[in-house]
Structures are given as C-alpha cells and as structure tokens.
Amino acid sequence: MCGIAGGWGAVAPEDVAAMAAALTHRGPDDAGMHVAGRSVLGHRRLSIVDLERGAQPIIDRSGPHEVVVVVNGEIYNAPALRRELAGRPWRTGSDSEVVLHLLDGRDPGPDGPADTAATARLRGMFAFAVQRDGELLLGRDPVGIKPLYLGRRGAGTVFASEVKAFPAGTRDVRPLAPGTLWSSRTGVARFGAIPDPEPRAGPPAASVRSVRAALERSVDRHLMADVPVGAFLSGGLDSSAICALLARRVPRLHTFAVGLPGSPDLVAARRVAEHLGTVHHERVVDPAEVAAALPRIVWSLESTDPDLVRSAVPTWFVAELAARHVKVVLTGEGADELFAGYRYHADVPRELLHAELRRSLGEMHAINLQRVDRMTMAHSLEARVPFLDLDVVETALRVPVDLKLPPGGPEKWVLREAVADLLPPEIVWRTKSQFDEGTGVGDLVDRALADHWSQAGDRPLEAVLASVAEPEMVAHVAAVAGRWTAGRLGKVA
C-alpha cells in the first residue's frame, strides 16, 4: 500500500515532491520520483511485497521507449500474470511490476495498445500511473477500493491518492471513476465494472457452499504479503467470518478490537478470539480521547458526512492499535452490501432488493471504502477487503435475495450458514449492530460533533480542521469535501 502523486503538462517537479511528501503517512518506508518528458511521477512506499527490491517508481528501458509505473494497492493475481508475461525483463518481485508490463505497449490491438483489455486482467485493489512514449495513463480498480483524484493546476493536470496532497489553488478536483482509465491522449475509457449477474434459483445448500468456497479462495489471495497479516475483529458476523478463515491459515493470528469499557463489540470480539485462539488486542477508548482526536480524524477522512464520521472514529482507534503490531489487516467491509445486512434492507420491496444491493456496492468507493482507506492509511496500515473480491461479489449477487434476507428470518442468512461451522453459535446468530453502535462510540461522536458544529457557525469543517492544518489547505479540502457532503459527488465525478 502506498501513496501516489504526479502531474502531466505544465507541472513543476517541486510541486509533485511536495504532494508526495503530504502522503508520507501512506508510505513512510521509502520515497521516489521520476521526471520524463511532460510527466512527473511521485511515490510514497509502505513496504509489503518484495521488501528489498520493490521501491518505486519502477522503470523499464528494455523496449523501444521508457516505461515507468507507480502503484497504490495490491495485484492479487500477479503470480499468474507473471507467468503469462514470462518474456518480460522482470526487475523486482513486486506485484506492482505486472502493471508496468501489461501496459508497456508491446502487445498492441488493431488501433494501438489494448490498454482497457490489459487493465481488465488485473485482480486486486489498485490505483496506478503509467508513463510511456509521451503518454500518461491513470487507472483505478472497478470497485474503487483504492482512491485516486485528478485536478487542474495552471495548464497542467495533477493527480494524487488524497485531496489534501494537492497544492492550494488546485481546481476542478474530482475522483477518477472506479473501473476507468484516463489517458493524456484520449481521455477516459472504461475497462471494468462491478459484476452484475442475475440471481440464480437453486437449492439453498448449493448457495451456501458457493459462498463459502468463494470466501476461502478470496482469503487465500488476500494473504499475499512479505510482512505479518492481522485482522480487525468487531465480534460481528462479517469480521468474525474473515478471522475464522484466516486463523486456519495464519499461525498466531493477531486480531484487533475497539470500544468503550464494557461495549458489546469488545465482549463479542473477546469470545471469538478465545474460540479461534488468536493473539487478541483491545483498545478501550476514553471519551475524552474521542473529542481530542476528532479534528485529525475529519482531516484524514476528507469528509464531514456525520454518518461517515461516526463510523470513522472507531476505525481510527482500531487502526492505530493494529499499526503497532502488523502492516496489513483484513476487514469485513462489503458483506452488508452483498448479503442485505443493513436494517433498512428489510423495508426495501423484495423485488427491488437485488437492485438496491447492486446500487450500494457502486457507491461504496465514496463512503465506507473511503473511511477504511483513510483511517488505516493515516496510521500507515494496509487494509484489505476480501468480501469485495470480484469473484466473491459475483457469487454473492447470484444468490437469491430470499436466502440473504428470508421473510421473518435473520439478515445475511446464507453467509451465516456458510461459516456456521467456524464460529460459536451466539456469534453466528448475533443481531447486527452498526460499528459505531457496537463499540459504544456513536453517541460520543454525536456530542462532539454537535459541540464543534455549534461553535463553528456557517463554517463547521474549517472549525474542526483548524488545529491540524494550514488555513489555505483547510479551505481547499473544505471546498471539495463540502461538495461531497452535499451529495453532489456525481456532478464532479
């Protein structure tokens, strides 16, 4: 996991260096920059794969033109792609290098390099920039697990993993849409999308088996790392399922929980950890800590949406705890969107529920995935989301909604059954609660937000951020986050 930044056109290298420096929390282990023609690429590295040789930018000068890449994220099918690209001159063991060779232009289509087809072969969470032969390419994974933003700086285009990295005065800041490529020559093209299969009727037992098998495969893929891997454990079904599958693969798995003293999540997480035999860590949060940390949490989150801030607070503290022990954690994010786990799903007409699940998956990149990315990367921690593996997504969306939310039955029934043999019954059938509710932090956040908002008058975000950033940058982030908070994301995407 890393932070990337750069520019195309009239962009000064010193501006890119400053942008990359602003992303040091995403990659404190190393830094690199490359200037080539009209492009400047910057990188901050959190070393996860090929610790010795995996520094970026990665440069290939073996072909007719130089090719350079910087990547944020992980390519989980990199070993298979390396075998398919066996003739390339591999310089590292990094999964990021497969992006370089897939997009090096050596396998052109009828109208030039088949960039969309090549990028569609990647499986993972990623945002990247490739410079080759007078062209800059930017890409982002189909779910939008990893962030990437573009903006205008003078006559040039700039990009970065976070909005706060852009120099003050950057205009027209917008996210690159998930599953798209941006080319300095040809503009934006789509290369992939979230799977959208129709539910398939069949025996419930077959759906249970298919969900379990897909999760098993996904967890195997998400273990790719040369550093220890741990997991968030709230004690709810989703994180407990991931931990149970991990515990079968990772000796002395480290798990992490957060909450106020005596909160339900801490109690449930402790029960799961004892059952699985994990090395369990707890962060008991003092109410005063929540109020003190709130300005930096909002600054890192780049949003003032109250629901997002509420759930970001416990994520901040559990990420802070995990980062003391591991560099990578797996989380249960995405299960509610796939298996109808939210309370409001019970009120959605049955014939519309599948479409609603598909819609919410498409919006995760600007909501819960933004929270997970920002809160973990603020602590130099990589979070992985096995439920959002495209194979799991497709499998889950094929399950009929009546097996996810049976009439009169518990939500996420098919997922509960898929992992029932791995966990204590009281965990498998535990009633769903929101992360901020289960940790006991939600009410504290509401009170802290109310205090900040009442003191701030018409400029709440600036008031919350004032203690952690320069005034110009506060105004810049506030202007962008304010647009998102107002629900106008689609107009700037």
C-alpha positions as CSV (number, residue, x, y, z in Angstrom):
1,M,0.0,0.0,0.0
2,C,1.3,3.4,-0.9
3,G,0.5,7.0,-1.9
4,I,1.0,8.2,-5.4
5,A,1.1,11.7,-6.8
6,G,2.1,13.4,-10.0
7,G,1.3,15.6,-13.0
8,W,1.1,15.9,-16.7
9,G,1.9,19.0,-18.7
10,A,2.9,22.3,-17.0
11,V,3.5,20.7,-13.6
12,A,6.7,21.5,-11.6
13,P,8.6,18.6,-10.1
14,E,8.9,20.5,-6.8
15,D,5.1,20.6,-6.6
16,V,4.9,16.9,-7.1
17,A,7.6,16.4,-4.5
18,A,5.5,18.4,-2.0
19,M,2.4,16.4,-2.9
20,A,4.2,13.1,-2.3
21,A,5.5,14.5,1.0
22,A,2.0,15.2,2.1
23,L,1.2,11.5,1.6
24,T,4.1,10.3,3.9
25,H,1.6,8.7,6.2
26,R,0.5,6.4,3.3
27,G,4.1,5.3,2.8
28,P,6.7,6.1,5.4
29,D,9.2,3.4,4.3
30,D,10.5,5.0,1.1
31,A,10.0,7.8,-1.4
32,G,10.8,8.1,-5.1
33,M,10.1,10.5,-8.0
34,H,10.7,10.3,-11.8
35,V,10.6,13.1,-14.4
36,A,10.1,12.1,-18.0
37,G,9.0,14.4,-20.8
38,R,5.7,16.0,-19.8
39,S,5.0,13.7,-16.8
40,V,6.2,13.7,-13.2
41,L,5.5,10.6,-11.0
42,G,5.9,10.6,-7.2
43,H,5.6,7.7,-4.8
44,R,5.5,7.0,-1.1
45,R,6.0,3.4,-0.1
46,L,4.6,1.2,2.6
47,S,6.7,-2.0,2.0
48,I,4.5,-5.1,1.8
49,V,5.8,-7.2,-1.1
50,D,9.5,-7.6,-2.1
51,L,10.8,-5.5,0.8
52,E,14.3,-5.3,-0.6
53,R,13.8,-4.6,-4.3
54,G,10.2,-3.2,-4.6
55,A,10.9,0.5,-4.5
56,Q,9.0,2.7,-6.9
57,P,8.8,4.2,-9.5
58,I,9.7,1.0,-11.4
59,I,11.4,1.8,-14.7
60,D,11.8,-0.4,-17.8
61,R,14.2,0.8,-20.5
62,S,14.4,-2.5,-22.4
63,G,11.9,-1.7,-25.1
64,P,11.6,0.9,-27.8
65,H,10.7,3.5,-25.2
66,E,11.0,4.0,-21.5
67,V,8.0,2.8,-19.3
68,V,7.5,4.0,-15.7
69,V,4.9,3.0,-13.2
70,V,3.8,3.9,-9.7
71,V,1.1,1.9,-8.0
72,N,-1.0,2.1,-4.8
73,G,-2.5,-1.2,-3.8
74,E,-2.1,-4.9,-4.4
75,I,-2.5,-7.0,-7.5
76,Y,-3.6,-10.4,-6.1
77,N,-3.3,-12.3,-9.4
78,A,0.3,-11.1,-10.0
79,P,1.8,-14.6,-9.9
80,A,-0.4,-15.8,-12.7
81,L,0.2,-12.7,-14.8
82,R,3.9,-13.0,-14.3
83,R,3.7,-16.5,-15.8
84,E,1.7,-15.2,-18.8
85,L,4.3,-12.4,-19.3
86,A,7.3,-14.6,-18.8
87,G,9.3,-13.0,-21.7
88,R,9.4,-9.6,-20.0
89,P,12.5,-8.4,-18.2
90,W,11.4,-8.6,-14.5
91,R,13.5,-6.4,-12.2
92,T,11.6,-6.9,-8.9
93,G,9.4,-9.4,-7.1
94,S,6.8,-6.7,-6.6
95,D,3.2,-7.3,-7.7
96,S,3.2,-3.7,-9.0
97,E,5.6,-4.5,-11.8
98,V,2.9,-6.5,-13.6
99,V,1.0,-3.2,-14.2
100,L,4.1,-1.9,-16.0
101,H,4.4,-4.8,-18.3
102,L,0.7,-5.2,-19.0
103,L,0.7,-1.6,-20.2
104,D,4.1,-1.3,-21.8
105,G,2.6,-1.1,-25.3
106,R,4.3,-4.2,-26.6
107,D,1.0,-6.1,-27.3
108,P,-0.9,-3.6,-29.4
109,G,-4.5,-4.0,-30.5
110,P,-5.8,-3.1,-34.0
111,D,-6.0,0.6,-33.1
112,G,-3.0,0.8,-30.8
113,P,-2.2,-0.5,-27.4
114,A,-5.1,-2.5,-26.0
115,D,-5.0,-0.8,-22.6
116,T,-8.5,-1.4,-21.4
117,A,-8.3,-5.2,-22.2
118,A,-4.9,-5.3,-20.5
119,T,-6.0,-3.5,-17.4
120,A,-9.1,-5.7,-17.1
121,R,-6.8,-8.6,-16.4
122,L,-5.8,-7.1,-13.1
123,R,-7.5,-8.5,-9.9
124,G,-7.0,-6.6,-6.8
125,M,-7.3,-3.1,-5.2
126,F,-5.3,-0.6,-7.1
127,A,-4.7,2.9,-8.4
128,F,-1.8,3.5,-10.8
129,A,0.0,5.8,-13.1
130,V,2.0,4.6,-16.1
131,Q,4.2,6.9,-18.2
132,R,5.2,5.7,-21.7
133,D,6.1,7.1,-25.0
134,G,4.8,10.6,-24.4
135,E,1.6,9.5,-22.7
136,L,0.3,9.3,-19.1
137,L,-2.2,6.6,-18.1
138,L,-4.1,6.6,-14.8
139,G,-6.3,3.7,-13.7
140,R,-8.4,2.6,-10.7
141,D,-9.9,-0.8,-9.7
142,P,-13.5,-1.5,-10.6
143,V,-14.9,-1.3,-7.0
144,G,-12.9,1.8,-6.2
145,I,-11.2,0.3,-3.1
146,K,-8.2,2.5,-3.6
147,P,-8.6,6.2,-4.2
148,L,-7.3,8.4,-7.0
149,Y,-8.2,12.1,-7.6
150,L,-7.4,14.4,-10.5
151,G,-7.3,18.2,-10.6
152,R,-6.1,21.1,-12.7
153,R,-3.0,23.2,-11.7
154,G,-2.4,26.0,-14.1
155,A,-2.3,24.4,-17.6
156,G,-1.4,21.0,-16.2
157,T,-3.2,18.0,-14.8
158,V,-2.3,16.7,-11.3
159,F,-3.3,13.5,-9.6
160,A,-3.0,12.2,-6.0
161,S,-4.2,9.5,-3.6
162,E,-5.8,12.1,-1.3
163,V,-7.2,15.5,-1.8
164,K,-5.1,17.0,0.9
165,A,-2.0,16.3,-1.2
166,F,-3.0,18.9,-3.9
167,P,-1.4,22.3,-3.7
168,A,-3.7,25.1,-2.5
169,G,-5.4,26.6,-5.6
170,T,-5.8,23.3,-7.4
171,R,-9.1,23.5,-9.2
172,D,-11.7,21.1,-10.7
173,V,-10.7,18.3,-8.2
174,R,-12.6,15.1,-8.9
175,P,-12.3,11.4,-8.3
176,L,-11.3,9.1,-11.2
177,A,-14.3,6.8,-11.5
178,P,-13.8,3.2,-10.5
179,G,-13.0,0.8,-13.4
180,T,-11.8,3.6,-15.7
181,L,-8.5,4.6,-17.4
182,W,-7.6,8.2,-18.0
183,S,-5.2,8.9,-20.9
184,S,-3.4,12.2,-21.5
185,R,-4.1,11.5,-25.2
186,T,-7.6,10.0,-25.4
187,G,-9.4,10.9,-22.2
188,V,-11.4,8.5,-20.1
189,A,-12.3,4.9,-21.1
190,R,-14.0,2.2,-19.0
191,F,-12.1,-1.1,-18.6
192,G,-14.2,-2.9,-16.0
193,A,-17.2,-2.8,-13.7
194,I,-18.6,-4.5,-10.6
195,P,-20.2,-7.8,-11.7
196,D,-23.9,-7.6,-12.2
197,P,-25.3,-11.1,-12.6
198,E,-29.0,-12.0,-12.1
199,P,-29.8,-14.1,-9.0
200,R,-30.0,-17.8,-9.8
201,A,-32.6,-20.0,-8.2
202,G,-31.4,-23.4,-6.8
203,P,-31.1,-25.4,-3.6
204,P,-30.1,-23.3,-0.6
205,A,-27.3,-25.7,0.3
206,A,-25.7,-25.0,-3.1
207,S,-25.7,-21.3,-2.5
208,V,-24.2,-21.8,1.0
209,R,-21.4,-23.9,-0.5
210,S,-20.7,-21.5,-3.3
211,V,-20.4,-18.5,-0.8
212,R,-18.1,-20.5,1.5
213,A,-15.8,-21.6,-1.5
214,A,-15.6,-18.1,-2.9
215,L,-14.6,-16.7,0.5
216,E,-12.0,-19.4,1.0
217,R,-10.4,-18.5,-2.3
218,S,-10.5,-14.8,-1.6
219,V,-8.9,-15.1,1.8
220,D,-6.1,-17.2,0.2
221,R,-5.5,-14.4,-2.4
222,H,-5.6,-11.7,0.2
223,L,-2.7,-13.2,2.2
224,M,-0.2,-12.2,-0.4
225,A,2.5,-10.3,1.7
226,D,6.1,-10.5,2.9
227,V,5.0,-9.0,6.3
228,P,2.7,-10.2,9.0
229,V,-1.1,-10.1,8.3
230,G,-3.7,-9.4,11.0
231,A,-7.4,-8.7,11.1
232,F,-9.9,-6.3,12.6
233,L,-12.4,-8.2,14.8
234,S,-15.5,-6.4,16.0
235,G,-17.3,-9.6,17.1
236,G,-19.9,-9.2,14.4
237,L,-20.5,-11.8,11.8
238,D,-18.5,-10.2,9.0
239,S,-15.2,-9.7,10.7
240,S,-15.6,-12.9,12.7
241,A,-16.0,-14.9,9.5
242,I,-12.8,-13.4,8.0
243,C,-10.9,-14.1,11.2
244,A,-12.1,-17.7,11.3
245,L,-10.9,-18.3,7.8
246,L,-7.6,-16.5,8.5
247,A,-7.0,-18.4,11.7
248,R,-6.8,-21.7,9.7
249,R,-4.1,-20.2,7.5
250,V,-2.1,-17.8,9.8
251,P,-0.4,-19.2,12.9
252,R,-0.8,-16.9,15.9
253,L,-3.1,-14.5,14.0
254,H,-3.3,-11.1,15.6
255,T,-6.8,-9.6,15.9
256,F,-7.8,-6.1,17.0
257,A,-10.9,-4.7,18.6
258,V,-12.0,-1.3,19.9
259,G,-14.7,0.1,22.1
260,L,-15.7,1.9,25.3
261,P,-15.4,0.0,28.5
262,G,-17.9,-2.9,28.5
263,S,-19.1,-2.3,25.0
264,P,-20.9,-5.2,23.2
265,D,-18.3,-5.4,20.5
266,L,-15.4,-5.8,22.9
267,V,-17.2,-8.7,24.7
268,A,-18.2,-10.4,21.4
269,A,-14.7,-10.0,19.9
270,R,-13.1,-11.5,23.0
271,R,-15.4,-14.5,22.7
272,V,-14.4,-15.0,19.0
273,A,-10.7,-14.6,19.8
274,E,-10.9,-17.2,22.5
275,H,-12.7,-19.6,20.2
276,L,-10.2,-19.2,17.4
277,G,-7.1,-18.9,19.6
278,T,-5.9,-15.6,18.2
279,V,-3.4,-13.2,19.7
280,H,-6.0,-10.6,20.6
281,H,-5.6,-6.9,21.3
282,E,-8.1,-4.4,22.6
283,R,-8.3,-0.7,22.6
284,V,-10.6,0.7,25.3
285,V,-11.3,4.3,24.3
286,D,-11.7,7.1,26.8
287,P,-14.5,9.5,25.9
288,A,-12.0,12.4,26.2
289,E,-9.9,10.8,23.5
290,V,-12.7,10.8,21.0
291,A,-13.2,14.6,21.3
292,A,-9.4,15.2,21.2
293,A,-8.9,13.1,18.1
294,L,-11.9,14.3,16.1
295,P,-10.2,17.2,14.2
296,R,-7.4,14.9,12.9
297,I,-10.0,12.1,12.1
298,V,-12.0,14.5,10.0
299,W,-8.9,15.9,8.4
300,S,-7.8,12.4,7.5
301,L,-11.3,11.3,6.4
302,E,-11.7,14.3,4.0
303,S,-15.4,14.3,4.7
304,T,-17.9,15.8,7.1
305,D,-20.7,13.4,6.5
306,P,-22.0,12.8,10.0
307,D,-22.6,9.0,9.5
308,L,-19.2,8.6,7.9
309,V,-17.5,10.5,10.7
310,R,-19.4,8.4,13.3
311,S,-18.1,5.1,11.9
312,A,-14.6,6.6,11.2
313,V,-13.9,7.2,14.9
314,P,-13.7,3.6,16.0
315,T,-11.9,2.7,12.8
316,W,-9.3,5.3,13.6
317,F,-8.6,3.9,17.0
318,V,-8.5,0.3,16.0
319,A,-6.2,1.1,13.1
320,E,-3.9,3.0,15.5
321,L,-3.8,-0.2,17.7
322,A,-3.2,-2.6,14.8
323,A,-0.4,-0.5,13.3
324,R,1.7,-1.2,16.4
325,H,1.8,-4.9,15.6
326,V,1.2,-5.5,11.8
327,K,1.4,-3.7,8.5
328,V,-1.6,-5.4,6.9
329,V,-5.1,-6.2,8.2
330,L,-8.1,-7.9,6.6
331,T,-11.6,-6.4,7.3
332,G,-15.2,-7.5,6.9
333,E,-16.2,-4.5,4.7
334,G,-18.7,-5.2,2.0
335,A,-20.6,-8.1,3.5
336,D,-23.7,-5.9,4.4
337,E,-23.9,-4.6,0.8
338,L,-23.6,-8.1,-0.6
339,F,-25.9,-10.0,1.8
340,A,-28.5,-7.4,2.8
341,G,-27.1,-6.8,6.3
342,Y,-28.4,-3.2,6.9
343,R,-31.6,-2.5,8.8
344,Y,-33.1,-0.5,6.0
345,H,-32.9,-3.6,3.7
346,A,-35.9,-5.1,5.5
347,D,-38.0,-2.1,4.3
348,V,-37.0,-2.4,0.6
349,P,-39.6,-4.2,-1.5
350,R,-38.4,-7.7,-2.2
351,E,-38.5,-7.3,-6.0
352,L,-36.2,-4.2,-5.7
353,L,-33.7,-5.6,-3.1
354,H,-31.2,-7.0,-5.6
355,A,-31.0,-3.7,-7.5
356,E,-30.6,-1.9,-4.2
357,L,-27.7,-4.1,-3.2
358,R,-26.0,-3.5,-6.6
359,R,-26.5,0.2,-6.2
360,S,-25.0,0.4,-2.8
361,L,-22.0,-1.6,-4.0
362,G,-21.4,1.0,-6.7
363,E,-21.4,3.8,-4.1
364,M,-19.0,2.2,-1.6
365,H,-16.0,3.9,-3.0
366,A,-17.2,7.3,-1.8
367,I,-18.5,6.1,1.5
368,N,-17.3,3.1,3.6
369,L,-14.3,2.4,1.4
370,Q,-13.2,6.0,1.8
371,R,-13.4,5.6,5.5
372,V,-11.5,2.3,5.6
373,D,-8.7,3.7,3.3
374,R,-8.2,7.0,5.1
375,M,-8.4,5.8,8.7
376,T,-6.0,2.9,8.1
377,M,-3.6,4.8,5.9
378,A,-3.4,7.6,8.3
379,H,-1.6,5.1,10.5
380,S,0.5,3.6,7.7
381,L,-1.6,0.4,7.8
382,E,-2.9,-1.5,4.7
383,A,-6.5,-2.7,4.9
384,R,-7.7,-5.4,2.6
385,V,-11.4,-6.3,1.9
386,P,-11.9,-10.0,0.9
387,F,-15.7,-9.7,0.6
388,L,-15.1,-7.2,-2.3
389,D,-13.0,-9.6,-4.4
390,L,-14.8,-9.7,-7.7
391,D,-15.2,-13.5,-7.5
392,V,-17.0,-13.1,-4.1
393,V,-19.1,-10.2,-5.4
394,E,-20.3,-12.2,-8.4
395,T,-21.0,-15.3,-6.3
396,A,-22.9,-13.3,-3.7
397,L,-25.0,-11.4,-6.3
398,R,-26.1,-14.7,-7.8
399,V,-27.7,-15.8,-4.5
400,P,-31.5,-15.1,-4.4
401,V,-32.5,-12.3,-2.0
402,D,-34.7,-14.7,-0.1
403,L,-31.6,-16.6,1.1
404,K,-30.0,-13.3,2.2
405,L,-33.0,-11.9,4.0
406,P,-35.6,-14.6,4.5
407,P,-39.1,-13.5,5.4
408,G,-39.1,-13.5,9.2
409,G,-35.5,-14.7,9.3
410,P,-32.2,-13.1,10.2
411,E,-30.3,-10.9,7.8
412,K,-27.4,-12.4,5.9
413,W,-28.8,-16.0,6.4
414,V,-26.7,-17.5,3.6
415,L,-23.5,-16.0,5.0
416,R,-24.3,-17.2,8.5
417,E,-24.8,-20.7,7.3
418,A,-21.6,-20.6,5.2
419,V,-19.5,-20.0,8.3
420,A,-21.6,-21.7,10.9
421,D,-19.1,-24.5,11.5
422,L,-16.3,-22.0,12.2
423,L,-17.7,-19.8,15.0
424,P,-19.7,-20.1,18.2
425,P,-23.5,-20.1,17.6
426,E,-24.0,-16.9,19.6
427,I,-21.7,-15.1,17.2
428,V,-23.1,-16.7,14.0
429,W,-26.6,-15.7,15.0
430,R,-25.7,-12.4,16.8
431,T,-28.0,-9.5,15.9
432,K,-26.5,-6.9,13.6
433,S,-25.3,-3.6,15.0
434,Q,-23.6,-0.7,13.4
435,F,-19.9,-0.4,14.1
436,D,-20.2,2.8,16.0
437,E,-23.1,1.4,18.0
438,G,-21.4,-1.9,18.9
439,T,-18.3,-0.1,20.1
440,G,-20.4,2.4,22.1
441,V,-18.6,5.4,20.4
442,G,-21.6,6.7,18.3
443,D,-23.2,8.8,21.0
444,L,-19.9,10.3,22.0
445,V,-19.2,11.3,18.4
446,D,-22.6,12.9,18.1
447,R,-22.0,15.0,21.1
448,A,-18.5,16.0,20.0
449,L,-19.8,16.9,16.5
450,A,-22.6,18.9,18.0
451,D,-20.1,20.9,20.1
452,H,-17.9,21.6,17.1
453,W,-20.8,22.5,14.8
454,S,-22.4,24.9,17.3
455,Q,-19.1,26.7,17.8
456,A,-18.4,26.9,14.1
457,G,-21.5,28.7,12.8
458,D,-21.6,28.5,9.0
459,R,-18.0,27.0,8.6
460,P,-18.1,23.7,10.5
461,L,-15.4,21.9,8.6
462,E,-12.9,24.7,8.9
463,A,-13.5,24.9,12.6
464,V,-12.9,21.1,13.1
465,L,-9.7,21.2,11.0
466,A,-8.3,24.5,12.2
467,S,-6.0,22.8,14.8
468,V,-4.3,20.4,12.3
469,A,-3.6,22.2,9.1
470,E,-2.6,25.4,7.4
471,P,-5.6,27.8,6.7
472,E,-5.2,27.6,2.9
473,M,-5.2,23.8,2.9
474,V,-8.2,23.7,5.3
475,A,-10.2,25.9,2.9
476,H,-9.1,23.8,-0.1
477,V,-10.2,20.4,1.5
478,A,-13.3,22.0,2.9
479,A,-14.4,23.2,-0.5
480,V,-14.0,19.7,-2.0
481,A,-15.4,17.8,0.9
482,G,-18.3,20.2,1.2
483,R,-19.3,19.3,-2.3
484,W,-19.3,15.6,-1.5
485,T,-21.1,16.1,1.8
486,A,-23.8,18.0,0.0
487,G,-24.5,14.9,-2.1
488,R,-23.3,16.3,-5.4
489,L,-20.5,13.7,-5.9
490,G,-21.9,12.7,-9.3
491,K,-21.5,16.2,-10.7
492,V,-17.8,16.2,-10.1
493,A,-17.0,12.6,-10.9
